């Protein structure tokens, strides 16, 4: 069983149970999308002492929680599991992923830099077909998997790529693979 040094922030106890099935780890459960000051303070303390990995569900609530934590506690690592690897017929979440996708997610951690030097523009997203075409959403999902940042809206994916300082050239190459 692989030991995880950092404290992993998850949404609920089922996520904790799933991760502890495969990893030796400590978690902080947010209890859903209502992040209280006490939970954020525990995350700040964990970040200062051991580091934090944010591992929320691949849905809009998970993205809101992730964004709130990243803004409140800079320097956190982020793990993303693809929606296709973390769902049942009715639900989506970390708790529904199997060992392989969870391991992959924890091996490809991402830390955001909020002030990139050169941003990928909306126009460049249009140029590459990541906005404005019938298959734009599928292309963004593919790019999210390629760079291990998860999928989402054009705004979300572009923001994540810019935070990682992915260049237009790197993105263009990934789109054409």
Order of alpha helices (4+ residues) and beta strands (2+ residues): beta-alpha-beta-alpha-beta-alpha-beta-alpha-beta-alpha-alpha-alpha-alpha
